[in-house]
Amino acid sequence: MIKLLSALDKMSEAVGRALALASVTIMALTFLVVVVRYGLNTGFVELGPLRISSIAMQETVMYLHAILFMLASAYTLKHNAHVRVDVFYRNFSPRGKAWVDLFGTLFLLLPMCGFIFYVSLDFVRFSWQIQEHSGEAEGLPYVYLLKTLIPLMAAMLTFQGAVEMLRSIAILLGIKVTNNEQETDLI
């Protein structure tokens, strides 16, 4: 079980690092859209026989944003970089922080991930059934893939939450654990 959770922890790290490239791509595509629409005053880019509309490029930026934020959420949790109101938490001992993290994961994160996963399944299934696509004439035909990110995000956060719970339990049991900021084994 520890090996599985350690592998999931490493997967979160790898996905997070790979998604860093998405932010560079988002920036480059946004720049291209602005140049095409406002600099060249046209609605498309021609690359040989390929004609790409600025609407498709804008939707690609939106898809990349969704991919970046939804799939990198487990990476953010792994590195304790999520939004936290830590007026008291920052002054807690490592054991106090472990208790807060354990209960927060057990009673807030995991139930919310379960709810999101469960509620999103029909939504995603219907989108796949109709092969949902953009409402824009020249938009992307992959809305069903975009919506699939919702349960995938919930699953990835659940797995990373399980890893974080084990870290907290290990701290409470006095077992030395690795720092969240390093890419090393779970325990």
BAZA-518513 format. One record per residue (C-alpha): residue number from 1; residue in three letters; x, y, z. Coordinates in Angstrom, 3 decimals, decimal comma. Example, Ala and Ser with C-alpha at 12.3 -4.5 7.8 and 13.67 -1.06 7.14 Angstrom:
! BAZA-518513
r nr 1; rest ALA; east 12,300; north -4,500; up 7,800
r nr 2; rest SER; east 13,670; north -1,060; up 7,140
! end
This chain:
! BAZA-518513
r nr 1; rest MET; east 0,000; north 0,000; up 0,000
r nr 2; rest ILE; east 2,825; north 2,402; up 0,875
r nr 3; rest LYS; east 4,481; north 1,689; up -2,471
r nr 4; rest LEU; east 1,236; north 2,451; up -4,313
r nr 5; rest LEU; east 0,740; north 5,725; up -2,467
r nr 6; rest SER; east 4,386; north 6,623; up -3,006
r nr 7; rest ALA; east 3,928; north 5,968; up -6,735
r nr 8; rest LEU; east 0,815; north 8,188; up -6,745
r nr 9; rest ASP; east 2,790; north 10,875; up -4,927
r nr 10; rest LYS; east 5,482; north 10,704; up -7,605
r nr 11; rest MET; east 2,807; north 10,784; up -10,310
r nr 12; rest SER; east 1,427; north 14,038; up -8,848
r nr 13; rest GLU; east 4,937; north 15,462; up -8,947
r nr 14; rest ALA; east 5,507; north 14,402; up -12,556
r nr 15; rest VAL; east 2,117; north 15,685; up -13,744
r nr 16; rest GLY; east 2,648; north 19,011; up -11,970
r nr 17; rest ARG; east 6,065; north 19,519; up -13,506
r nr 18; rest ALA; east 4,835; north 18,558; up -16,975
r nr 19; rest LEU; east 1,923; north 20,970; up -16,672
r nr 20; rest ALA; east 4,336; north 23,830; up -16,122
r nr 21; rest LEU; east 4,747; north 23,720; up -19,897
r nr 22; rest ALA; east 1,037; north 24,449; up -20,284
r nr 23; rest SER; east 1,505; north 27,906; up -18,773
r nr 24; rest VAL; east 4,175; north 28,753; up -21,357
r nr 25; rest THR; east 1,916; north 27,461; up -24,136
r nr 26; rest ILE; east -0,997; north 29,524; up -22,778
r nr 27; rest MET; east 1,145; north 32,649; up -22,873
r nr 28; rest ALA; east 2,369; north 31,965; up -26,431
r nr 29; rest LEU; east -1,112; north 31,187; up -27,759
r nr 30; rest THR; east -2,627; north 34,248; up -26,114
r nr 31; rest PHE; east 0,065; north 36,381; up -27,711
r nr 32; rest LEU; east -0,637; north 34,749; up -31,088
r nr 33; rest VAL; east -4,391; north 35,359; up -30,782
r nr 34; rest VAL; east -3,806; north 39,045; up -30,010
r nr 35; rest VAL; east -1,406; north 39,435; up -32,942
r nr 36; rest VAL; east -3,754; north 37,631; up -35,350
r nr 37; rest ARG; east -6,941; north 39,400; up -34,304
r nr 38; rest TYR; east -5,682; north 42,903; up -33,587
r nr 39; rest GLY; east -2,302; north 43,155; up -35,289
r nr 40; rest LEU; east -3,160; north 41,396; up -38,546
r nr 41; rest ASN; east -6,892; north 42,140; up -38,293
r nr 42; rest THR; east -7,877; north 38,624; up -39,345
r nr 43; rest GLY; east -9,706; north 35,754; up -37,709
r nr 44; rest PHE; east -7,424; north 32,881; up -38,663
r nr 45; rest VAL; east -3,880; north 31,655; up -39,171
r nr 46; rest GLU; east -2,883; north 29,637; up -42,223
r nr 47; rest LEU; east -0,088; north 27,115; up -41,856
r nr 48; rest GLY; east 0,182; north 25,519; up -45,283
r nr 49; rest PRO; east -3,058; north 23,634; up -45,876
r nr 50; rest LEU; east -4,072; north 24,059; up -42,226
r nr 51; rest ARG; east -6,352; north 26,994; up -41,369
r nr 52; rest ILE; east -6,794; north 27,683; up -37,647
r nr 53; rest SER; east -9,427; north 30,155; up -36,467
r nr 54; rest SER; east -8,739; north 32,584; up -33,661
r nr 55; rest ILE; east -11,801; north 31,151; up -31,895
r nr 56; rest ALA; east -10,197; north 27,684; up -31,905
r nr 57; rest MET; east -6,985; north 29,221; up -30,562
r nr 58; rest GLN; east -8,892; north 31,046; up -27,804
r nr 59; rest GLU; east -10,691; north 27,849; up -26,854
r nr 60; rest THR; east -7,355; north 26,029; up -26,821
r nr 61; rest VAL; east -6,145; north 28,593; up -24,278
r nr 62; rest MET; east -9,281; north 27,913; up -22,214
r nr 63; rest TYR; east -8,693; north 24,133; up -22,426
r nr 64; rest LEU; east -5,065; north 24,564; up -21,366
r nr 65; rest HIS; east -6,173; north 26,691; up -18,395
r nr 66; rest ALA; east -8,586; north 23,948; up -17,355
r nr 67; rest ILE; east -5,946; north 21,258; up -17,772
r nr 68; rest LEU; east -3,391; north 23,291; up -15,837
r nr 69; rest PHE; east -5,586; north 24,191; up -12,886
r nr 70; rest MET; east -7,543; north 20,971; up -12,568
r nr 71; rest LEU; east -4,772; north 18,458; up -13,057
r nr 72; rest ALA; east -2,160; north 20,421; up -11,108
r nr 73; rest SER; east -4,373; north 20,553; up -8,003
r nr 74; rest ALA; east -2,838; north 17,347; up -6,603
r nr 75; rest TYR; east 0,650; north 18,777; up -7,198
r nr 76; rest THR; east -0,408; north 21,949; up -5,368
r nr 77; rest LEU; east -1,671; north 19,889; up -2,422
r nr 78; rest LYS; east 1,547; north 17,841; up -2,384
r nr 79; rest HIS; east 3,611; north 21,016; up -2,053
r nr 80; rest ASN; east 1,253; north 22,633; up 0,466
r nr 81; rest ALA; east 0,815; north 25,554; up -1,946
r nr 82; rest HIS; east -2,977; north 25,731; up -1,785
r nr 83; rest VAL; east -4,780; north 28,677; up -0,242
r nr 84; rest ARG; east -4,770; north 28,365; up 3,516
r nr 85; rest VAL; east -5,841; north 30,770; up 6,212
r nr 86; rest ASP; east -3,000; north 29,995; up 8,550
r nr 87; rest VAL; east -3,342; north 32,562; up 11,297
r nr 88; rest PHE; east -2,988; north 29,777; up 13,869
r nr 89; rest TYR; east -1,594; north 26,919; up 11,757
r nr 90; rest ARG; east 1,774; north 28,578; up 11,111
r nr 91; rest ASN; east 2,473; north 28,664; up 14,866
r nr 92; rest PHE; east 1,534; north 25,012; up 15,459
r nr 93; rest SER; east 4,117; north 22,348; up 16,185
r nr 94; rest PRO; east 4,684; north 19,671; up 13,501
r nr 95; rest ARG; east 2,322; north 17,371; up 15,450
r nr 96; rest GLY; east -0,328; north 20,100; up 15,667
r nr 97; rest LYS; east -0,044; north 20,710; up 11,937
r nr 98; rest ALA; east -0,292; north 16,963; up 11,326
r nr 99; rest TRP; east -3,564; north 16,821; up 13,317
r nr 100; rest VAL; east -5,022; north 19,750; up 11,376
r nr 101; rest ASP; east -3,901; north 18,239; up 8,053
r nr 102; rest LEU; east -5,265; north 14,816; up 8,978
r nr 103; rest PHE; east -8,686; north 16,063; up 10,032
r nr 104; rest GLY; east -8,874; north 18,593; up 7,207
r nr 105; rest THR; east -8,149; north 15,888; up 4,662
r nr 106; rest LEU; east -10,428; north 13,324; up 6,278
r nr 107; rest PHE; east -13,428; north 15,571; up 6,919
r nr 108; rest LEU; east -13,140; north 18,280; up 4,256
r nr 109; rest LEU; east -10,977; north 17,297; up 1,285
r nr 110; rest LEU; east -11,998; north 13,655; up 0,826
r nr 111; rest PRO; east -15,767; north 14,199; up 1,212
r nr 112; rest MET; east -15,616; north 17,144; up -1,204
r nr 113; rest CYS; east -13,627; north 15,106; up -3,740
r nr 114; rest GLY; east -16,121; north 12,246; up -3,401
r nr 115; rest PHE; east -19,022; north 14,631; up -3,932
r nr 116; rest ILE; east -17,418; north 16,265; up -6,985
r nr 117; rest PHE; east -16,559; north 12,871; up -8,460
r nr 118; rest TYR; east -20,049; north 11,446; up -7,925
r nr 119; rest VAL; east -21,953; north 14,509; up -9,126
r nr 120; rest SER; east -19,779; north 14,938; up -12,215
r nr 121; rest LEU; east -20,192; north 11,386; up -13,549
r nr 122; rest ASP; east -23,650; north 11,897; up -15,140
r nr 123; rest PHE; east -22,580; north 15,295; up -16,427
r nr 124; rest VAL; east -19,499; north 13,798; up -18,109
r nr 125; rest ARG; east -21,329; north 10,687; up -19,326
r nr 126; rest PHE; east -23,978; north 12,786; up -21,069
r nr 127; rest SER; east -21,312; north 14,974; up -22,646
r nr 128; rest TRP; east -19,576; north 11,870; up -24,029
r nr 129; rest GLN; east -22,879; north 10,428; up -25,289
r nr 130; rest ILE; east -23,591; north 13,472; up -27,416
r nr 131; rest GLN; east -19,896; north 14,074; up -28,231
r nr 132; rest GLU; east -20,397; north 17,633; up -26,997
r nr 133; rest HIS; east -18,543; north 20,322; up -28,895
r nr 134; rest SER; east -18,177; north 24,066; up -28,800
r nr 135; rest GLY; east -21,166; north 26,278; up -29,432
r nr 136; rest GLU; east -18,984; north 28,412; up -31,679
r nr 137; rest ALA; east -18,969; north 27,550; up -35,394
r nr 138; rest GLU; east -15,174; north 27,358; up -35,563
r nr 139; rest GLY; east -14,667; north 26,192; up -31,989
r nr 140; rest LEU; east -13,150; north 22,950; up -30,752
r nr 141; rest PRO; east -15,183; north 19,736; up -30,887
r nr 142; rest TYR; east -13,793; north 18,339; up -27,614
r nr 143; rest VAL; east -15,929; north 19,727; up -24,796
r nr 144; rest TYR; east -16,569; north 16,166; up -23,591
r nr 145; rest LEU; east -12,814; north 15,720; up -23,053
r nr 146; rest LEU; east -12,666; north 18,998; up -21,152
r nr 147; rest LYS; east -15,505; north 17,911; up -18,862
r nr 148; rest THR; east -13,724; north 14,616; up -18,194
r nr 149; rest LEU; east -11,150; north 16,633; up -16,262
r nr 150; rest ILE; east -13,682; north 17,133; up -13,443
r nr 151; rest PRO; east -13,814; north 13,547; up -12,102
r nr 152; rest LEU; east -10,145; north 13,087; up -13,002
r nr 153; rest MET; east -9,238; north 16,068; up -10,806
r nr 154; rest ALA; east -11,343; north 14,672; up -7,949
r nr 155; rest ALA; east -9,644; north 11,275; up -8,257
r nr 156; rest MET; east -6,136; north 12,766; up -8,354
r nr 157; rest LEU; east -6,879; north 14,957; up -5,325
r nr 158; rest THR; east -8,286; north 11,935; up -3,479
r nr 159; rest PHE; east -5,131; north 9,925; up -4,115
r nr 160; rest GLN; east -2,875; north 12,799; up -3,083
r nr 161; rest GLY; east -5,085; north 13,373; up -0,033
r nr 162; rest ALA; east -4,506; north 9,734; up 0,970
r nr 163; rest VAL; east -0,759; north 10,295; up 0,664
r nr 164; rest GLU; east -0,992; north 13,425; up 2,804
r nr 165; rest MET; east -3,072; north 11,563; up 5,407
r nr 166; rest LEU; east -0,363; north 8,901; up 5,629
r nr 167; rest ARG; east 2,256; north 11,615; up 6,066
r nr 168; rest SER; east 0,229; north 13,136; up 8,900
r nr 169; rest ILE; east -0,292; north 9,754; up 10,567
r nr 170; rest ALA; east 3,423; north 9,006; up 10,286
r nr 171; rest ILE; east 4,262; north 12,327; up 11,956
r nr 172; rest LEU; east 1,764; north 11,601; up 14,743
r nr 173; rest LEU; east 3,330; north 8,154; up 15,254
r nr 174; rest GLY; east 6,784; north 9,684; up 15,431
r nr 175; rest ILE; east 7,946; north 8,189; up 12,125
r nr 176; rest LYS; east 10,339; north 10,403; up 10,231
r nr 177; rest VAL; east 8,815; north 11,508; up 6,911
r nr 178; rest THR; east 10,278; north 13,386; up 4,003
r nr 179; rest ASN; east 9,643; north 17,033; up 3,406
r nr 180; rest ASN; east 6,777; north 17,823; up 1,014
r nr 181; rest GLU; east 9,063; north 20,109; up -0,959
r nr 182; rest GLN; east 11,388; north 17,295; up -1,990
r nr 183; rest GLU; east 10,692; north 14,644; up -4,588
r nr 184; rest THR; east 11,341; north 11,604; up -2,425
r nr 185; rest ASP; east 9,486; north 8,600; up -1,117
r nr 186; rest LEU; east 6,441; north 8,920; up 1,084
r nr 187; rest ILE; east 7,996; north 7,522; up 4,240
! end
